[in-house]
Structure formats: structure tokens, C-alpha cells
């Protein structure tokens, strides 16, 4: 069931402080070219990065919602 969800980076909220990278015990996040890169193979969805982000720029979401947002599609609620 965990794999039905994934970590999503919200670029417009992010201040590029790197705190999320520092708290990840699985080395699943990197700050490269002013962007947070998520290695979904390493990410265990532990939520430490979500809790550690001072501006709520990371969220664990159902994959369908993340894919729809990436494509600019609004899902009916």
C-alpha cells in the first residue's frame, strides 16, 4: 500500500534551504541546480523530510494526485 503513495516536491513553496536533504536518513534527496531531486527507489516515505521542511514544500501524496498535478490536470473531488 505504501507504494501507492510518493513524495512530492512543491517547487513554488521551496526556499532551497536543504534541510530536507540533511534530515533524510536514506540519502533519497539531493539539492542540485537549485532543485530538490527525489530518488523514489531510496525513499521509504518515513516523513522526516516532510516534518523537517520549514515551508511545507514536501508532501506524501497518492500517486494519481501527483501525476495529475505534474500534467496540469485537476481531479474531481
Order of alpha helices (4+ residues) and beta strands (2+ residues): beta-alpha-beta-beta-alpha-beta-alpha
